Amino acid sequence: MGNFRYPIVLFLTSFVVLAIGLVFKIMHRPGGQLITGSMFMVQAVSIVWLIVLLVRKR
């Protein structure tokens, strides 16, 4: 379970920052689009990282 900690923490952290980015977009603040797009990318990387760990584990 120790190997899975980092991608899961990265995913959850990016989820929180993504919510902040969505609030920025709703309030029409500058940087909302950048935060939202970058956090989608971080979530994709963390999911791929977790899949690689799961496949390599077996």
DRENTOR-706832 format. One record per atom (N, C-alpha, C, O): residue number from 1; atom name; x, y, z. Coordinates in nm, 4 decimals, padded with zeros to 6 digits. Layout:
BEGIN
<pt mardo="NUM" rotor="CA" c1="X" c2="Y" c3="Z"/>
...
This chain:
BEGIN
<pt mardo="1" rotor="N" c1="00.0823" c2="-00.1201" c3="00.0000"/>
<pt mardo="1" rotor="CA" c1="00.0000" c2="00.0000" c3="00.0000"/>
<pt mardo="1" rotor="C" c1="00.0862" c2="00.1258" c3="00.0000"/>
<pt mardo="1" rotor="O" c1="00.0393" c2="00.2326" c3="-00.0395"/>
<pt mardo="2" rotor="N" c1="00.2093" c2="00.1149" c3="00.0430"/>
<pt mardo="2" rotor="CA" c1="00.2966" c2="00.2312" c3="00.0505"/>
<pt mardo="2" rotor="C" c1="00.3270" c2="00.2925" c3="-00.0843"/>
<pt mardo="2" rotor="O" c1="00.3433" c2="00.4140" c3="-00.0953"/>
<pt mardo="3" rotor="N" c1="00.3349" c2="00.2087" c3="-00.1883"/>
<pt mardo="3" rotor="CA" c1="00.3634" c2="00.2608" c3="-00.3218"/>
<pt mardo="3" rotor="C" c1="00.2461" c2="00.3391" c3="-00.3791"/>
<pt mardo="3" rotor="O" c1="00.2650" c2="00.4267" c3="-00.4635"/>
<pt mardo="4" rotor="N" c1="00.1258" c2="00.3082" c3="-00.3338"/>
<pt mardo="4" rotor="CA" c1="00.0072" c2="00.3732" c3="-00.3879"/>
<pt mardo="4" rotor="C" c1="-00.0208" c2="00.5077" c3="-00.3216"/>
<pt mardo="4" rotor="O" c1="-00.1067" c2="00.5827" c3="-00.3682"/>
<pt mardo="5" rotor="N" c1="00.0497" c2="00.5390" c3="-00.2145"/>
<pt mardo="5" rotor="CA" c1="00.0204" c2="00.6598" c3="-00.1376"/>
<pt mardo="5" rotor="C" c1="00.0427" c2="00.7861" c3="-00.2199"/>
<pt mardo="5" rotor="O" c1="-00.0421" c2="00.8753" c3="-00.2197"/>
<pt mardo="6" rotor="N" c1="00.1555" c2="00.7952" c3="-00.2901"/>
<pt mardo="6" rotor="CA" c1="00.1894" c2="00.9189" c3="-00.3598"/>
<pt mardo="6" rotor="C" c1="00.0934" c2="00.9531" c3="-00.4738"/>
<pt mardo="6" rotor="O" c1="00.0496" c2="01.0679" c3="-00.4814"/>
<pt mardo="7" rotor="N" c1="00.0582" c2="00.8595" c3="-00.5632"/>
<pt mardo="7" rotor="CA" c1="-00.0377" c2="00.8992" c3="-00.6676"/>
<pt mardo="7" rotor="C" c1="-00.1767" c2="00.9312" c3="-00.6126"/>
<pt mardo="7" rotor="O" c1="-00.2468" c2="01.0165" c3="-00.6672"/>
<pt mardo="8" rotor="N" c1="-00.2168" c2="00.8637" c3="-00.5052"/>
<pt mardo="8" rotor="CA" c1="-00.3486" c2="00.8919" c3="-00.4478"/>
<pt mardo="8" rotor="C" c1="-00.3495" c2="01.0292" c3="-00.3820"/>
<pt mardo="8" rotor="O" c1="-00.4453" c2="01.1048" c3="-00.3978"/>
<pt mardo="9" rotor="N" c1="-00.2438" c2="01.0621" c3="-00.3083"/>
<pt mardo="9" rotor="CA" c1="-00.2348" c2="01.1944" c3="-00.2456"/>
<pt mardo="9" rotor="C" c1="-00.2276" c2="01.3029" c3="-00.3527"/>
<pt mardo="9" rotor="O" c1="-00.2888" c2="01.4087" c3="-00.3379"/>
<pt mardo="10" rotor="N" c1="-00.1534" c2="01.2776" c3="-00.4601"/>
<pt mardo="10" rotor="CA" c1="-00.1442" c2="01.3732" c3="-00.5700"/>
<pt mardo="10" rotor="C" c1="-00.2811" c2="01.3952" c3="-00.6339"/>
<pt mardo="10" rotor="O" c1="-00.3174" c2="01.5086" c3="-00.6651"/>
<pt mardo="11" rotor="N" c1="-00.3569" c2="01.2879" c3="-00.6535"/>
<pt mardo="11" rotor="CA" c1="-00.4896" c2="01.2991" c3="-00.7131"/>
<pt mardo="11" rotor="C" c1="-00.5839" c2="01.3787" c3="-00.6223"/>
<pt mardo="11" rotor="O" c1="-00.6557" c2="01.4670" c3="-00.6692"/>
<pt mardo="12" rotor="N" c1="-00.5835" c2="01.3475" c3="-00.4934"/>
<pt mardo="12" rotor="CA" c1="-00.6735" c2="01.4174" c3="-00.4016"/>
<pt mardo="12" rotor="C" c1="-00.6369" c2="01.5644" c3="-00.3870"/>
<pt mardo="12" rotor="O" c1="-00.7247" c2="01.6503" c3="-00.3788"/>
<pt mardo="13" rotor="N" c1="-00.5073" c2="01.5930" c3="-00.3836"/>
<pt mardo="13" rotor="CA" c1="-00.4637" c2="01.7328" c3="-00.3760"/>
<pt mardo="13" rotor="C" c1="-00.5039" c2="01.8094" c3="-00.5010"/>
<pt mardo="13" rotor="O" c1="-00.5496" c2="01.9235" c3="-00.4927"/>
<pt mardo="14" rotor="N" c1="-00.4869" c2="01.7465" c3="-00.6168"/>
<pt mardo="14" rotor="CA" c1="-00.5249" c2="01.8137" c3="-00.7407"/>
<pt mardo="14" rotor="C" c1="-00.6765" c2="01.8315" c3="-00.7492"/>
<pt mardo="14" rotor="O" c1="-00.7244" c2="01.9266" c3="-00.8110"/>
<pt mardo="15" rotor="N" c1="-00.7519" c2="01.7405" c3="-00.6875"/>
<pt mardo="15" rotor="CA" c1="-00.8972" c2="01.7552" c3="-00.6851"/>
<pt mardo="15" rotor="C" c1="-00.9375" c2="01.8790" c3="-00.6056"/>
<pt mardo="15" rotor="O" c1="-01.0282" c2="01.9518" c3="-00.6460"/>
<pt mardo="16" rotor="N" c1="-00.8712" c2="01.9031" c3="-00.4938"/>
<pt mardo="16" rotor="CA" c1="-00.9013" c2="02.0206" c3="-00.4116"/>
<pt mardo="16" rotor="C" c1="-00.8652" c2="02.1490" c3="-00.4873"/>
<pt mardo="16" rotor="O" c1="-00.9424" c2="02.2450" c3="-00.4884"/>
<pt mardo="17" rotor="N" c1="-00.7468" c2="02.1496" c3="-00.5505"/>
<pt mardo="17" rotor="CA" c1="-00.7047" c2="02.2685" c3="-00.6250"/>
<pt mardo="17" rotor="C" c1="-00.7932" c2="02.2879" c3="-00.7484"/>
<pt mardo="17" rotor="O" c1="-00.8175" c2="02.4013" c3="-00.7897"/>
<pt mardo="18" rotor="N" c1="-00.8414" c2="02.1779" c3="-00.8075"/>
<pt mardo="18" rotor="CA" c1="-00.9344" c2="02.1876" c3="-00.9197"/>
<pt mardo="18" rotor="C" c1="-01.0634" c2="02.2562" c3="-00.8764"/>
<pt mardo="18" rotor="O" c1="-01.1179" c2="02.3383" c3="-00.9502"/>
<pt mardo="19" rotor="N" c1="-01.1120" c2="02.2231" c3="-00.7582"/>
<pt mardo="19" rotor="CA" c1="-01.2331" c2="02.2890" c3="-00.7068"/>
<pt mardo="19" rotor="C" c1="-01.2087" c2="02.4386" c3="-00.6889"/>
<pt mardo="19" rotor="O" c1="-01.2969" c2="02.5196" c3="-00.7175"/>
<pt mardo="20" rotor="N" c1="-01.0902" c2="02.4756" c3="-00.6421"/>
<pt mardo="20" rotor="CA" c1="-01.0567" c2="02.6172" c3="-00.6290"/>
<pt mardo="20" rotor="C" c1="-01.0531" c2="02.6835" c3="-00.7674"/>
<pt mardo="20" rotor="O" c1="-01.1016" c2="02.7954" c3="-00.7841"/>
<pt mardo="21" rotor="N" c1="-00.9960" c2="02.6147" c3="-00.8655"/>
<pt mardo="21" rotor="CA" c1="-00.9924" c2="02.6678" c3="-01.0012"/>
<pt mardo="21" rotor="C" c1="-01.1313" c2="02.6853" c3="-01.0599"/>
<pt mardo="21" rotor="O" c1="-01.1568" c2="02.7824" c3="-01.1311"/>
<pt mardo="22" rotor="N" c1="-01.2214" c2="02.5922" c3="-01.0306"/>
<pt mardo="22" rotor="CA" c1="-01.3589" c2="02.6058" c3="-01.0793"/>
<pt mardo="22" rotor="C" c1="-01.4301" c2="02.7235" c3="-01.0133"/>
<pt mardo="22" rotor="O" c1="-01.5089" c2="02.7925" c3="-01.0780"/>
<pt mardo="23" rotor="N" c1="-01.4031" c2="02.7465" c3="-00.8867"/>
<pt mardo="23" rotor="CA" c1="-01.4602" c2="02.8642" c3="-00.8195"/>
<pt mardo="23" rotor="C" c1="-01.4066" c2="02.9913" c3="-00.8837"/>
<pt mardo="23" rotor="O" c1="-01.4805" c2="03.0877" c3="-00.9033"/>
<pt mardo="24" rotor="N" c1="-01.2765" c2="02.9910" c3="-00.9166"/>
<pt mardo="24" rotor="CA" c1="-01.2185" c2="03.1071" c3="-00.9853"/>
<pt mardo="24" rotor="C" c1="-01.2870" c2="03.1304" c3="-01.1197"/>
<pt mardo="24" rotor="O" c1="-01.3133" c2="03.2446" c3="-01.1574"/>
<pt mardo="25" rotor="N" c1="-01.3161" c2="03.0208" c3="-01.1927"/>
<pt mardo="25" rotor="CA" c1="-01.3826" c2="03.0362" c3="-01.3220"/>
<pt mardo="25" rotor="C" c1="-01.5239" c2="03.0901" c3="-01.3047"/>
<pt mardo="25" rotor="O" c1="-01.5682" c2="03.1734" c3="-01.3837"/>
<pt mardo="26" rotor="N" c1="-01.5946" c2="03.0440" c3="-01.2029"/>
<pt mardo="26" rotor="CA" c1="-01.7306" c2="03.0911" c3="-01.1801"/>
<pt mardo="26" rotor="C" c1="-01.7306" c2="03.2399" c3="-01.1448"/>
<pt mardo="26" rotor="O" c1="-01.8186" c2="03.3145" c3="-01.1878"/>
<pt mardo="27" rotor="N" c1="-01.6316" c2="03.2823" c3="-01.0664"/>
<pt mardo="27" rotor="CA" c1="-01.6237" c2="03.4222" c3="-01.0260"/>
<pt mardo="27" rotor="C" c1="-01.5525" c2="03.5092" c3="-01.1300"/>
<pt mardo="27" rotor="O" c1="-01.5345" c2="03.6290" c3="-01.1082"/>
<pt mardo="28" rotor="N" c1="-01.5122" c2="03.4502" c3="-01.2423"/>
<pt mardo="28" rotor="CA" c1="-01.4442" c2="03.5208" c3="-01.3511"/>
<pt mardo="28" rotor="C" c1="-01.3146" c2="03.5868" c3="-01.3052"/>
<pt mardo="28" rotor="O" c1="-01.2817" c2="03.6977" c3="-01.3472"/>
<pt mardo="29" rotor="N" c1="-01.2426" c2="03.5180" c3="-01.2194"/>
<pt mardo="29" rotor="CA" c1="-01.1120" c2="03.5664" c3="-01.1746"/>
<pt mardo="29" rotor="C" c1="-01.0059" c2="03.5245" c3="-01.2755"/>
<pt mardo="29" rotor="O" c1="-01.0219" c2="03.4230" c3="-01.3433"/>
<pt mardo="30" rotor="N" c1="-00.8978" c2="03.6012" c3="-01.2862"/>
<pt mardo="30" rotor="CA" c1="-00.7912" c2="03.5602" c3="-01.3777"/>
<pt mardo="30" rotor="C" c1="-00.7189" c2="03.4363" c3="-01.3236"/>
<pt mardo="30" rotor="O" c1="-00.6958" c2="03.4233" c3="-01.2034"/>
<pt mardo="31" rotor="N" c1="-00.6845" c2="03.3472" c3="-01.4142"/>
<pt mardo="31" rotor="CA" c1="-00.6112" c2="03.2270" c3="-01.3773"/>
<pt mardo="31" rotor="C" c1="-00.6983" c2="03.1054" c3="-01.3555"/>
<pt mardo="31" rotor="O" c1="-00.6456" c2="02.9962" c3="-01.3345"/>
<pt mardo="32" rotor="N" c1="-00.8281" c2="03.1198" c3="-01.3596"/>
<pt mardo="32" rotor="CA" c1="-00.9170" c2="03.0064" c3="-01.3378"/>
<pt mardo="32" rotor="C" c1="-00.9023" c2="02.8999" c3="-01.4446"/>
<pt mardo="32" rotor="O" c1="-00.9015" c2="02.7806" c3="-01.4140"/>
<pt mardo="33" rotor="N" c1="-00.8908" c2="02.9416" c3="-01.5689"/>
<pt mardo="33" rotor="CA" c1="-00.8747" c2="02.8479" c3="-01.6800"/>
<pt mardo="33" rotor="C" c1="-00.7415" c2="02.7739" c3="-01.6682"/>
<pt mardo="33" rotor="O" c1="-00.7345" c2="02.6537" c3="-01.6937"/>
<pt mardo="34" rotor="N" c1="-00.6373" c2="02.8449" c3="-01.6301"/>
<pt mardo="34" rotor="CA" c1="-00.5050" c2="02.7834" c3="-01.6159"/>
<pt mardo="34" rotor="C" c1="-00.5034" c2="02.6808" c3="-01.5029"/>
<pt mardo="34" rotor="O" c1="-00.4495" c2="02.5713" c3="-01.5191"/>
<pt mardo="35" rotor="N" c1="-00.5615" c2="02.7152" c3="-01.3903"/>
<pt mardo="35" rotor="CA" c1="-00.5657" c2="02.6231" c3="-01.2766"/>
<pt mardo="35" rotor="C" c1="-00.6471" c2="02.4989" c3="-01.3122"/>
<pt mardo="35" rotor="O" c1="-00.6053" c2="02.3867" c3="-01.2837"/>
<pt mardo="36" rotor="N" c1="-00.7623" c2="02.5189" c3="-01.3739"/>
<pt mardo="36" rotor="CA" c1="-00.8485" c2="02.4067" c3="-01.4086"/>
<pt mardo="36" rotor="C" c1="-00.7807" c2="02.3135" c3="-01.5077"/>
<pt mardo="36" rotor="O" c1="-00.7812" c2="02.1918" c3="-01.4888"/>
<pt mardo="37" rotor="N" c1="-00.7233" c2="02.3685" c3="-01.6116"/>
<pt mardo="37" rotor="CA" c1="-00.6571" c2="02.2855" c3="-01.7128"/>
<pt mardo="37" rotor="C" c1="-00.5371" c2="02.2117" c3="-01.6588"/>
<pt mardo="37" rotor="O" c1="-00.5172" c2="02.0944" c3="-01.6902"/>
<pt mardo="38" rotor="N" c1="-00.4573" c2="02.2779" c3="-01.5786"/>
<pt mardo="38" rotor="CA" c1="-00.3383" c2="02.2123" c3="-01.5254"/>
<pt mardo="38" rotor="C" c1="-00.3748" c2="02.1037" c3="-01.4253"/>
<pt mardo="38" rotor="O" c1="-00.3055" c2="02.0023" c3="-01.4178"/>
<pt mardo="39" rotor="N" c1="-00.4804" c2="02.1218" c3="-01.3490"/>
<pt mardo="39" rotor="CA" c1="-00.5190" c2="02.0190" c3="-01.2525"/>
<pt mardo="39" rotor="C" c1="-00.5801" c2="01.8979" c3="-01.3216"/>
<pt mardo="39" rotor="O" c1="-00.5667" c2="01.7859" c3="-01.2722"/>
<pt mardo="40" rotor="N" c1="-00.6476" c2="01.9182" c3="-01.4361"/>
<pt mardo="40" rotor="CA" c1="-00.6930" c2="01.8024" c3="-01.5136"/>
<pt mardo="40" rotor="C" c1="-00.5733" c2="01.7216" c3="-01.5630"/>
<pt mardo="40" rotor="O" c1="-00.5764" c2="01.5985" c3="-01.5647"/>
<pt mardo="41" rotor="N" c1="-00.4683" c2="01.7920" c3="-01.6030"/>
<pt mardo="41" rotor="CA" c1="-00.3465" c2="01.7224" c3="-01.6478"/>
<pt mardo="41" rotor="C" c1="-00.2803" c2="01.6470" c3="-01.5324"/>
<pt mardo="41" rotor="O" c1="-00.2351" c2="01.5339" c3="-01.5499"/>
<pt mardo="42" rotor="N" c1="-00.2747" c2="01.7092" c3="-01.4157"/>
<pt mardo="42" rotor="CA" c1="-00.2148" c2="01.6440" c3="-01.2987"/>
<pt mardo="42" rotor="C" c1="-00.2960" c2="01.5212" c3="-01.2591"/>
<pt mardo="42" rotor="O" c1="-00.2385" c2="01.4191" c3="-01.2212"/>
<pt mardo="43" rotor="N" c1="-00.4276" c2="01.5295" c3="-01.2671"/>
<pt mardo="43" rotor="CA" c1="-00.5105" c2="01.4139" c3="-01.2359"/>
<pt mardo="43" rotor="C" c1="-00.4881" c2="01.3014" c3="-01.3356"/>
<pt mardo="43" rotor="O" c1="-00.4839" c2="01.1846" c3="-01.2970"/>
<pt mardo="44" rotor="N" c1="-00.4736" c2="01.3346" c3="-01.4626"/>
<pt mardo="44" rotor="CA" c1="-00.4472" c2="01.2322" c3="-01.5630"/>
<pt mardo="44" rotor="C" c1="-00.3126" c2="01.1642" c3="-01.5369"/>
<pt mardo="44" rotor="O" c1="-00.3012" c2="01.0421" c3="-01.5483"/>
<pt mardo="45" rotor="N" c1="-00.2120" c2="01.2423" c3="-01.5024"/>
<pt mardo="45" rotor="CA" c1="-00.0801" c2="01.1850" c3="-01.4738"/>
<pt mardo="45" rotor="C" c1="-00.0863" c2="01.0957" c3="-01.3504"/>
<pt mardo="45" rotor="O" c1="-00.0254" c2="00.9887" c3="-01.3493"/>
<pt mardo="46" rotor="N" c1="-00.1581" c2="01.1369" c3="-01.2473"/>
<pt mardo="46" rotor="CA" c1="-00.1655" c2="01.0549" c3="-01.1266"/>
<pt mardo="46" rotor="C" c1="-00.2422" c2="00.9249" c3="-01.1520"/>
<pt mardo="46" rotor="O" c1="-00.2081" c2="00.8213" c3="-01.0950"/>
<pt mardo="47" rotor="N" c1="-00.3446" c2="00.9290" c3="-01.2362"/>
<pt mardo="47" rotor="CA" c1="-00.4184" c2="00.8065" c3="-01.2692"/>
<pt mardo="47" rotor="C" c1="-00.3311" c2="00.7118" c3="-01.3494"/>
<pt mardo="47" rotor="O" c1="-00.3302" c2="00.5915" c3="-01.3233"/>
<pt mardo="48" rotor="N" c1="-00.2575" c2="00.7644" c3="-01.4470"/>
<pt mardo="48" rotor="CA" c1="-00.1667" c2="00.6792" c3="-01.5250"/>
<pt mardo="48" rotor="C" c1="-00.0584" c2="00.6213" c3="-01.4350"/>
<pt mardo="48" rotor="O" c1="-00.0223" c2="00.5044" c3="-01.4492"/>
<pt mardo="49" rotor="N" c1="-00.0066" c2="00.7009" c3="-01.3434"/>
<pt mardo="49" rotor="CA" c1="00.0957" c2="00.6540" c3="-01.2496"/>
<pt mardo="49" rotor="C" c1="00.0417" c2="00.5392" c3="-01.1637"/>
<pt mardo="49" rotor="O" c1="00.1113" c2="00.4402" c3="-01.1416"/>
<pt mardo="50" rotor="N" c1="-00.0821" c2="00.5524" c3="-01.1155"/>
<pt mardo="50" rotor="CA" c1="-00.1437" c2="00.4479" c3="-01.0349"/>
<pt mardo="50" rotor="C" c1="-00.1669" c2="00.3212" c3="-01.1169"/>
<pt mardo="50" rotor="O" c1="-00.1457" c2="00.2108" c3="-01.0667"/>
<pt mardo="51" rotor="N" c1="-00.2097" c2="00.3356" c3="-01.2414"/>
<pt mardo="51" rotor="CA" c1="-00.2297" c2="00.2191" c3="-01.3274"/>
<pt mardo="51" rotor="C" c1="-00.0986" c2="00.1475" c3="-01.3515"/>
<pt mardo="51" rotor="O" c1="-00.0941" c2="00.0245" c3="-01.3489"/>
<pt mardo="52" rotor="N" c1="00.0088" c2="00.2223" c3="-01.3750"/>
<pt mardo="52" rotor="CA" c1="00.1399" c2="00.1620" c3="-01.3967"/>
<pt mardo="52" rotor="C" c1="00.1845" c2="00.0861" c3="-01.2716"/>
<pt mardo="52" rotor="O" c1="00.2389" c2="-00.0238" c3="-01.2818"/>
<pt mardo="53" rotor="N" c1="00.1618" c2="00.1442" c3="-01.1543"/>
<pt mardo="53" rotor="CA" c1="00.1970" c2="00.0740" c3="-01.0302"/>
<pt mardo="53" rotor="C" c1="00.1158" c2="-00.0540" c3="-01.0127"/>
<pt mardo="53" rotor="O" c1="00.1692" c2="-00.1562" c3="-00.9695"/>
<pt mardo="54" rotor="N" c1="-00.0126" c2="-00.0485" c3="-01.0460"/>
<pt mardo="54" rotor="CA" c1="-00.0964" c2="-00.1680" c3="-01.0319"/>
<pt mardo="54" rotor="C" c1="-00.0545" c2="-00.2773" c3="-01.1290"/>
<pt mardo="54" rotor="O" c1="-00.0521" c2="-00.3946" c3="-01.0919"/>
<pt mardo="55" rotor="N" c1="-00.0218" c2="-00.2416" c3="-01.2517"/>
<pt mardo="55" rotor="CA" c1="00.0156" c2="-00.3414" c3="-01.3515"/>
<pt mardo="55" rotor="C" c1="00.1537" c2="-00.3996" c3="-01.3194"/>
<pt mardo="55" rotor="O" c1="00.1761" c2="-00.5197" c3="-01.3345"/>
<pt mardo="56" rotor="N" c1="00.2439" c2="-00.3154" c3="-01.2761"/>
<pt mardo="56" rotor="CA" c1="00.3784" c2="-00.3627" c3="-01.2456"/>
<pt mardo="56" rotor="C" c1="00.3808" c2="-00.4484" c3="-01.1186"/>
<pt mardo="56" rotor="O" c1="00.4672" c2="-00.5349" c3="-01.1041"/>
<pt mardo="57" rotor="N" c1="00.2872" c2="-00.4251" c3="-01.0275"/>
<pt mardo="57" rotor="CA" c1="00.2821" c2="-00.4987" c3="-00.9013"/>
<pt mardo="57" rotor="C" c1="00.2532" c2="-00.6473" c3="-00.9249"/>
<pt mardo="57" rotor="O" c1="00.3042" c2="-00.7327" c3="-00.8524"/>
<pt mardo="58" rotor="N" c1="00.1727" c2="-00.6777" c3="-01.0249"/>
<pt mardo="58" rotor="CA" c1="00.1330" c2="-00.8169" c3="-01.0498"/>
<pt mardo="58" rotor="C" c1="00.2295" c2="-00.8869" c3="-01.1327"/>
<pt mardo="58" rotor="O" c1="00.2109" c2="-01.0048" c3="-01.1629"/>
